[in-house]
Amino acid sequence: MLPYTICFLKYKNQILLLNRMKAPWMGNWNGVGGKLEPNETPEACVLREVEEETGIVLETVSARGEMHWTNFGEANSGMYVYTAELTERPFQTPIATAEGILDFKPLDWILAEANTGVVNNLKPLFESVFSAEPDSRYLAAYEGNKLVQFCKKIKR
């Protein structure tokens, strides 16, 4: 079982992101999520983490696959990837929380080539995370904090 979850909450053409106040990825925009607790399912974890980090109570999320990462060719860790569609904007942003700053960011801003403020695996992940391929496995290879390779494999 993978140790982490992440969720991307979409409202219209915007994604709710968190600019983290602590490592890893301090000062970078990313989805919300966290570490599974003992005997917790990935879905229960992501629902709990979304509520803890945003105050939003979700009833359902869509499983989008798994993301694994390696560093210097060694398997390190991974997370379960989820999305959720919001029917209304739950609060005005930006808003400061204990975890960092929450803000809705336009998808084209997130994907902009010149944008260096998002976690470096976010752009390639977003190319398919909202598509109709929910059962994907992603692999991000790092050298230190530098993303050197990203690939996607559809599970069958």
DRENZA-660023 format. One line per field, with one value per residue: x, y negated, z negated of N, C-alpha, C, O, CB in turn. Coordinates in steps of 0.001 Angstrom, whole numbers. Glycine has a CB too. Layout:
% DRENZA-660023
n_east <- c(X	...)
n_north <- c(Y	...)
n_up <- c(Z	...)
ca_east <- c(X	...)
ca_north <- c(Y	...)
ca_up <- c(Z	...)
c_east <- c(X	...)
c_north <- c(Y	...)
c_up <- c(Z	...)
o_east <- c(X	...)
o_north <- c(Y	...)
o_up <- c(Z	...)
cb_east <- c(X	...)
cb_north <- c(Y	...)
cb_up <- c(Z	...)
This chain:
% DRENZA-660023
n_east <- c(846	492	1865	708	-1842	-3421	-5428	-7183	-9173	-11710	-13231	-15279	-13132	-10965	-8551	-8310	-5583	-2806	-412	2307	3461	5491	8109	7625	8158	7844	6587	5628	2926	418	-1724	-4174	-3746	-2395	-808	-1578	-3287	-2814	-4520	-6297	-8186	-7191	-9138	-10653	-8643	-7998	-10409	-10542	-8167	-8676	-10803	-9509	-7479	-8796	-11385	-13509	-16079	-16244	-18278	-17791	-15053	-13090	-11179	-8050	-5760	-2401	572	3965	7252	10761	14133	17223	17094	16183	13425	11158	8651	5088	1775	-1813	-3948	-6507	-9507	-11969	-15088	-16342	-19452	-20039	-18321	-16570	-15520	-14081	-10977	-7546	-6802	-5454	-4196	-3425	-1766	-857	-1320	-4423	-5765	-7735	-6681	-6390	-6563	-5005	-3035	-1730	-616	1061	4047	6056	5578	6959	6212	4683	4485	6893	6020	3434	2458	2945	1367	-1195	-1836	-3229	-4771	-7392	-8648	-10401	-9206	-9062	-7591	-4697	-1118	1464	4831	7393	10639	13366	16254	17631	15708	14968	12972	13464	12394	9188	6504	3629	1582	-998	-3033	-4033)
n_north <- c(1182	-2222	-5154	-7754	-10229	-12337	-15071	-16784	-19452	-20581	-23458	-24718	-25966	-25967	-25000	-24012	-24775	-24311	-26302	-25273	-25489	-24103	-21625	-18549	-20367	-23064	-26303	-25862	-25342	-22891	-19968	-18939	-16798	-13882	-11744	-8294	-6886	-4265	-1302	-2694	-3341	-4339	-6057	-6931	-8270	-10402	-11811	-12607	-14151	-16224	-17519	-18281	-20008	-21915	-22362	-21556	-19283	-16374	-14004	-12101	-11067	-10902	-8237	-8437	-7104	-5957	-7430	-6994	-7484	-7808	-8147	-8820	-6385	-4543	-2978	-4899	-6002	-6746	-7812	-7862	-9126	-11477	-13126	-15736	-17174	-20335	-21857	-24377	-27363	-27083	-28984	-32289	-32993	-34122	-32191	-31911	-29091	-26624	-24878	-26251	-28466	-28575	-28575	-29143	-28274	-29076	-26589	-26968	-28694	-27045	-25174	-26715	-27218	-28916	-28946	-28451	-27955	-25820	-22453	-20306	-17959	-18366	-19573	-17612	-15557	-16664	-16606	-14318	-13656	-14622	-13417	-10796	-8483	-6752	-4786	-4926	-4661	-6524	-7591	-9271	-10334	-11377	-13427	-14370	-17153	-17640	-17022	-14525	-12693	-11726	-9574	-7789	-5002	-3019	-1071	2298)
n_up <- c(0	794	-823	-788	124	2589	3639	6182	6368	8364	9646	11962	14332	12684	10211	6875	5023	2783	1301	-127	-3523	-4686	-4344	-2497	549	-187	254	2801	5103	4776	4796	2298	-496	-2148	-4577	-4954	-7720	-10187	-9226	-7595	-4686	-1345	-162	-2397	-3717	-1922	-1895	-4593	-4783	-2916	-4201	-6619	-5652	-4104	-5007	-3538	-3131	-1557	119	2016	4085	7089	8082	9597	10170	9501	8255	8446	7167	7760	6653	7837	9174	7320	5780	3971	2876	2915	4042	3895	6346	6602	7775	7481	8224	7741	7117	6390	5412	2475	695	461	1966	1995	-976	-4181	-5908	-8443	-7113	-4910	-2121	-597	2666	5563	8698	12136	14689	17017	16045	14199	15947	17512	19299	18336	15636	12605	10067	9236	7938	9319	10640	11278	13707	15855	14760	14734	17400	17902	15675	15383	17432	19249	18347	15800	14421	14100	13913	12690	13020	11517	11849	9977	9429	6686	5899	8461	11206	13491	15210	16400	16635	17923	17423	18510	16538	16866)
ca_east <- c(0	1233	1675	136	-2929	-3510	-6686	-7286	-10571	-11948	-14442	-15259	-11817	-9963	-8194	-7918	-4228	-2253	991	2718	4313	6591	8599	8288	7576	7579	6533	5119	1510	162	-3042	-4278	-3698	-1468	-372	-2557	-3147	-2919	-5810	-7139	-8173	-6789	-10273	-10945	-7551	-8094	-11571	-10142	-7156	-9331	-11533	-8553	-6689	-9608	-12696	-14517	-16492	-16628	-18888	-17146	-13932	-12827	-9824	-7444	-4594	-1328	1819	5131	8444	12065	15207	18468	16816	15692	12012	11045	7345	4032	503	-3041	-4369	-7957	-10081	-13346	-15723	-17138	-20565	-20005	-17065	-16875	-15072	-13247	-9546	-6712	-7083	-4354	-4545	-2263	-920	-335	-2303	-5313	-6239	-8164	-5802	-6863	-5814	-3967	-1949	-998	98	1924	5447	6886	5211	7897	5724	3929	5297	7369	5347	2029	2109	2730	275	-2460	-2138	-4178	-5504	-8801	-9141	-11264	-8364	-8935	-6779	-3344	5	2424	6144	8241	12013	14029	17627	17388	14363	14781	12252	14240	11576	7807	5806	2313	1261	-2382	-3183	-5018)
ca_north <- c(0	-3478	-5875	-9095	-10541	-13731	-15353	-18040	-19868	-21430	-24275	-25255	-25731	-26290	-23925	-24486	-24360	-24732	-26698	-24654	-26244	-23283	-20595	-18784	-21323	-24349	-27426	-25435	-25023	-21470	-19547	-18698	-15383	-13583	-10390	-7349	-6442	-2802	-677	-3632	-3144	-5558	-6975	-7542	-9207	-11618	-12565	-13215	-15180	-17372	-18249	-18898	-21064	-22937	-22517	-21049	-17904	-15692	-12689	-11192	-11514	-9995	-7688	-8709	-6258	-5981	-8061	-6463	-8249	-7246	-9128	-8168	-5038	-3686	-3192	-5622	-6167	-7008	-8317	-7639	-10406	-11642	-14415	-15985	-18315	-21161	-22503	-25796	-27786	-26974	-30162	-33216	-32749	-33236	-32094	-31298	-27994	-26107	-24153	-27170	-29349	-27943	-29482	-28548	-28702	-28635	-25477	-27446	-29246	-25893	-24510	-27641	-26793	-29808	-28842	-27644	-27953	-24613	-21255	-20012	-16843	-18724	-19808	-16366	-14796	-17277	-16318	-13205	-13366	-14946	-12746	-9635	-7326	-6815	-3759	-5125	-4638	-7539	-7435	-10458	-10033	-12578	-13518	-15396	-17693	-17927	-16005	-14208	-11888	-11492	-8732	-7276	-3683	-2652	271	3146)
ca_up <- c(0	853	-2082	-682	1046	3020	4314	6909	6355	9529	9732	13323	14944	11678	9296	5548	4696	1494	1285	-1387	-4438	-5175	-3433	-1218	1494	-813	1177	4110	5176	4965	4335	855	-822	-3226	-4887	-5467	-9095	-10262	-8904	-6856	-3240	-647	7	-3700	-3988	-1120	-2382	-5864	-4532	-2274	-5239	-7542	-5032	-3438	-5621	-2605	-3395	-322	-57	2952	4906	8208	8093	10895	10367	8516	8664	7749	7494	7440	6565	8232	9613	6244	5442	2718	2274	3870	3528	4641	6919	6672	8146	7059	8900	6835	7818	6027	4791	1056	-46	1218	1825	1183	-2404	-4928	-6808	-9169	-6155	-3896	-1491	376	3702	6817	9780	13453	15247	17940	15222	13659	17030	18248	19355	17528	14228	11814	8694	8904	7748	10675	11318	11462	15111	16612	14156	15142	18801	18000	14439	15537	18636	19021	18066	14346	13796	14602	12982	13070	12407	11564	11443	9490	8951	5676	6100	9883	11973	14689	16113	15977	17616	17546	17940	18235	15952	17550)
c_east <- c(888	938	908	-1060	-2819	-4822	-6617	-8760	-10787	-13275	-14368	-13888	-10686	-9759	-7788	-6556	-3803	-788	1522	3688	5493	6958	7709	7501	7145	7615	6055	3633	1334	-1282	-3041	-4304	-2716	-1258	-1515	-2242	-3273	-4358	-6779	-7056	-7710	-7942	-10641	-9880	-7730	-9298	-11243	-9166	-7757	-10074	-10574	-7848	-7515	-10914	-13824	-14805	-16999	-17291	-18230	-15969	-13783	-11381	-9251	-6192	-3615	-130	2931	6315	9694	13056	16509	18236	16305	14237	11933	9653	6290	2765	-623	-3558	-5890	-8314	-11487	-13844	-16578	-18228	-20678	-18666	-17304	-16481	-14251	-11784	-8783	-7108	-5925	-4901	-3281	-1286	-250	-1451	-3098	-5746	-6695	-7297	-6369	-5960	-4718	-2804	-1085	-99	1053	3388	6342	6609	6166	7430	4900	4904	5643	6758	3893	1644	1960	1585	-1072	-2805	-3138	-5048	-6998	-9403	-10004	-10462	-8107	-7950	-5342	-2319	1045	3741	6921	9622	12726	15515	17599	15953	14058	14103	13020	13452	10183	7159	4504	2117	-175	-2389	-4226	-5441)
c_north <- c(-1242	-4307	-7202	-9153	-12008	-13901	-16718	-18370	-20899	-22150	-25033	-24957	-26083	-25108	-24556	-23901	-24937	-25087	-26333	-25513	-25428	-22223	-19364	-19778	-22630	-25457	-27084	-25113	-23547	-21186	-19361	-17196	-15141	-12097	-9540	-7010	-4917	-2324	-1602	-3303	-4430	-6551	-7660	-8570	-10506	-12458	-13288	-14369	-16422	-18189	-18960	-20103	-22190	-23264	-22012	-19586	-17311	-14369	-11662	-11879	-10502	-9542	-7852	-7883	-6375	-6701	-7507	-7357	-7525	-8394	-8391	-6691	-4091	-4016	-3853	-5573	-6371	-7489	-7920	-9005	-10411	-13021	-14511	-17221	-19049	-21855	-23983	-26105	-27873	-28188	-31046	-32905	-33949	-33292	-31359	-30223	-27567	-25397	-25071	-28043	-28559	-28974	-28670	-29136	-28199	-27542	-25948	-28093	-28107	-25289	-25414	-27230	-27637	-29694	-27892	-27507	-26745	-23457	-20704	-18789	-17176	-18901	-18510	-15513	-15333	-17008	-15173	-12998	-13680	-14301	-11547	-8363	-7242	-5844	-3817	-4989	-5605	-7271	-8719	-10067	-11340	-12359	-14681	-15852	-17987	-16748	-15758	-13345	-11722	-10633	-8220	-5921	-3372	-1238	1035	4247)
c_up <- c(0	-398	-1997	263	1443	3774	4977	7033	7449	9388	11047	13938	13975	10739	7968	5211	3357	1686	-90	-2186	-4948	-4140	-3520	-369	854	250	2572	4007	5496	4554	2832	601	-1945	-3401	-5444	-6914	-9128	-10042	-8160	-5368	-2570	-476	-1302	-4048	-3215	-1544	-3686	-5631	-3864	-3324	-6191	-6927	-4426	-4152	-4739	-2927	-2083	-661	842	3634	6041	8143	9493	11147	9221	9096	7792	8087	7035	7343	6804	8550	8545	5954	4068	2122	3352	3204	4460	5071	7083	7217	7570	7797	7876	7640	7476	5379	3284	217	879	947	2363	-295	-3079	-5864	-7546	-8234	-5141	-3363	-463	1400	4903	7920	11106	14008	16198	17198	14680	14727	17801	18153	18441	16026	13504	10371	8292	8703	9133	11346	11661	12932	15890	16052	14639	16599	18932	16767	14555	16788	18253	18745	16562	13726	14298	13494	13520	12355	12612	11044	11123	9300	7976	5799	7561	10577	13264	15675	15514	17044	17025	18190	17548	17677	16742	16648)
o_east <- c(1899	-140	495	-1269	-2210	-5274	-6075	-9510	-10143	-14300	-13502	-13519	-9588	-10675	-7019	-6396	-4367	-8	1227	4586	6401	6214	7080	6306	6178	8554	6076	3146	2009	-1971	-2031	-4830	-2264	-1499	-2303	-1079	-3795	-5297	-7974	-5975	-7820	-7745	-10916	-10186	-7624	-9219	-11619	-9321	-7390	-9984	-10798	-7641	-7011	-11491	-14984	-13896	-18048	-16906	-18120	-15910	-14290	-10464	-9883	-5618	-3951	151	2855	6372	9690	12832	16858	19073	16018	13858	12575	9485	6553	2675	-417	-3605	-6475	-7524	-12108	-13108	-17435	-17965	-21331	-17979	-18151	-17043	-13789	-11408	-9346	-7659	-5475	-5925	-2198	-95	789	-2417	-2524	-6058	-6111	-7195	-6780	-4744	-3619	-1676	143	1046	1788	3898	7282	7332	6177	8171	4463	6015	4785	6969	3197	592	931	908	-1986	-3960	-3821	-5995	-7801	-10536	-10293	-10995	-7031	-7509	-4839	-2610	1455	3759	7083	9756	12690	15969	17549	15049	12997	14599	13210	13808	10017	7258	4302	2447	-527	-1822	-5196	-6267)
o_north <- c(-1303	-4172	-7731	-8262	-12814	-12987	-17674	-17668	-21948	-21553	-25889	-23788	-26449	-24320	-25516	-22684	-25917	-24272	-26995	-26160	-25977	-21966	-19157	-19981	-23246	-25537	-27946	-24671	-23009	-22061	-19596	-16428	-16074	-11302	-9989	-6865	-4332	-2883	-1311	-3019	-5505	-7757	-8860	-9621	-11591	-13686	-14446	-15442	-17546	-19417	-20120	-21111	-23299	-24329	-22037	-18759	-17703	-13697	-10490	-13105	-9384	-10364	-7456	-7955	-6827	-6596	-7543	-7926	-6752	-9475	-7462	-5845	-2932	-5185	-3404	-5147	-6195	-7570	-7676	-9937	-9476	-13961	-13506	-18192	-18451	-22381	-24747	-25220	-28651	-28403	-30613	-32591	-34728	-34278	-30317	-30411	-28096	-25323	-24730	-28329	-27945	-30112	-27634	-30356	-27043	-27570	-25394	-28042	-28191	-24931	-24930	-26934	-27116	-30286	-26688	-26996	-26642	-23476	-20644	-18600	-16361	-18415	-18314	-14819	-14558	-17167	-15059	-12214	-13043	-14605	-11322	-7264	-7626	-6063	-2845	-5174	-5507	-6783	-9194	-9537	-12288	-11244	-15841	-15016	-18528	-15622	-16684	-13273	-11595	-10937	-8216	-5720	-3455	-321	454	5076)
o_up <- c(-700	-977	-3029	1086	740	4463	4424	7711	7471	9059	11231	14053	14395	10503	7937	5123	2870	2178	-1085	-1646	-5572	-3194	-4557	-579	1302	1042	3451	2966	6374	4030	2169	1407	-2608	-2492	-6276	-7290	-8179	-10609	-8106	-4852	-3160	-628	-1310	-4611	-3787	-1552	-3867	-6214	-4205	-3334	-6535	-7603	-4248	-3929	-5150	-2986	-1572	-1618	482	3738	5957	8148	10473	12233	8127	10290	6564	9177	6077	7887	6077	8236	8846	5888	3118	979	4542	1979	5649	4268	7629	7131	7221	7971	7225	8721	8187	4868	2846	-857	1934	-182	3131	-785	-2602	-6522	-7295	-8534	-4577	-4070	436	1051	5222	8056	11208	13818	16194	17687	14697	14451	18663	17073	17841	15224	13760	9532	7146	9232	10013	12544	12265	13350	16538	16810	14921	16994	19950	16825	13872	17160	17078	18898	16103	12597	14862	12313	14676	11225	13736	9941	11906	9043	8385	5804	7871	10538	14054	16851	14301	18233	15811	19359	16371	18270	17228	17031)
cb_east <- c(-961	871	2992	1194	-4323	-2283	-7864	-6597	-10976	-11924	-14582	-15561	-11673	-10372	-7043	-8977	-3254	-2418	1180	3346	3499	6221	10065	8466	6402	8608	7856	5905	803	1169	-3473	-5549	-3321	-1957	780	-2590	-4213	-2409	-6463	-6707	-9576	-6220	-11486	-11031	-6207	-8190	-12776	-9504	-6039	-10308	-12441	-7522	-5828	-9915	-12933	-14042	-17598	-15400	-20385	-18152	-12596	-13129	-9815	-7112	-3910	-944	1737	5412	8379	12517	15213	19521	18014	16551	11211	11446	7349	3747	544	-4108	-3666	-8591	-10100	-13449	-16591	-16246	-21870	-21180	-16562	-16203	-14244	-13574	-9125	-5235	-8442	-3566	-5179	-2715	-1741	334	-1612	-6546	-5136	-9687	-4350	-6925	-6751	-4561	-2520	-1975	-882	1747	5957	6673	3750	9298	4928	2892	4544	8820	5396	1726	3161	4009	358	-2408	-855	-3436	-4906	-8982	-7964	-12171	-7025	-10241	-7374	-3220	598	1894	6911	7627	12773	13408	18694	18368	14189	16134	10772	15527	12234	7016	6696	1181	2251	-3271	-3582	-4464)
cb_north <- c(0	-4273	-6139	-10067	-10237	-14139	-15289	-17958	-20441	-20601	-25262	-26802	-26553	-27541	-23034	-24097	-24788	-23617	-28239	-23315	-26739	-22622	-20229	-17465	-20704	-24631	-28035	-24203	-25898	-20596	-18254	-19380	-14554	-14178	-10428	-6076	-7118	-2305	-199	-5108	-2722	-5205	-6225	-6466	-8573	-11269	-11626	-12158	-14610	-16902	-17295	-17876	-20479	-22495	-23956	-21207	-17835	-15467	-12750	-10690	-11645	-10677	-6185	-10167	-6606	-4553	-9617	-4968	-9633	-6196	-9867	-8312	-4481	-3851	-1842	-7036	-7340	-5782	-9846	-6857	-10663	-11435	-14599	-16173	-17851	-22205	-21803	-26164	-29168	-25780	-29758	-34688	-31451	-33607	-31361	-32369	-26788	-25149	-23119	-26400	-30575	-27312	-30495	-28801	-28181	-29822	-24531	-28442	-30105	-24826	-23927	-29066	-26871	-31234	-28357	-28264	-29150	-24275	-20180	-19837	-15589	-19994	-20679	-15544	-14855	-18763	-15981	-11954	-14159	-16453	-12299	-9419	-7410	-6587	-2382	-6485	-3185	-8953	-6217	-11640	-9244	-13029	-13728	-16594	-18950	-18241	-16447	-13500	-10502	-12841	-7547	-8254	-2596	-2759	196	3719)
cb_up <- c(-1224	2135	-2668	-216	407	3914	3328	8315	4969	10825	8500	13331	16239	10886	9879	4467	5793	412	1598	-1115	-5607	-6518	-3755	-459	2173	-1941	1271	4634	6231	4141	5030	259	404	-4511	-5880	-4609	-10016	-11621	-10170	-7124	-2718	708	556	-4806	-3635	371	-2588	-6789	-3659	-1156	-6024	-7981	-3981	-2050	-5959	-1126	-4520	596	226	3998	4059	9574	7655	11006	11659	8077	8556	8143	6867	8507	5180	7125	10193	4969	5458	2919	1296	4671	3357	3787	8289	5286	9694	5501	10136	6089	7483	5069	5375	513	-1300	855	2563	1344	-2665	-5732	-6025	-10274	-5424	-2746	-826	-319	4106	7086	9561	14434	15967	18933	14048	13120	17975	17720	20791	17970	14080	11849	8474	10016	6873	10638	10442	10707	15772	16621	12613	14908	19560	18274	13287	15591	19534	20222	18851	13747	14057	15258	12808	12742	13002	10724	12557	8190	10139	5829	5291	10558	12268	14301	16376	15763	18062	17964	17400	19519	14441	18850)
